Amino acid sequence: MAKKSPKQQRLPGTQDARIAELEDLAGQYVEARDERLETLRREVDLKNQILGKMHGLKKVRYEYQGTTIEIVPEAEKLKVKVAKPEE
């Protein structure tokens, strides 16, 4: 019986062989991350618009028909709640 030679080791500095499933998952991840970042940018922009409008109206709290907006003064944070309509 012939003796098997050991598998050839990957040379330093060479790339791994392409694994399509990993490539696909990485692409999906990047797409989801980019969507999340864009959503975050939009959320921050809208928060700043609300804060600006609240300051302009000299309001710390607004409440009307299930919508509540409140400025938390210590951290200049914003709390927004919108009640879902009852079905």
ZIRAWO-V273797 format. One line per field, one symbol per residue. psi: psi as a letter, one per 30 degrees, with the letter a starting at -180 (. if undefined). A space follows every 10 residues. Layout:
BEGIN
psi: ???
END
This chain:
BEGIN
psi: kkkkklkkkk kkflllkkje eeeeeeeeee eeeeeeeeee eeeeeeeeee eeeeeeghkf kkkkhfkkkk kjeeghlkkk kjkkkk.
END
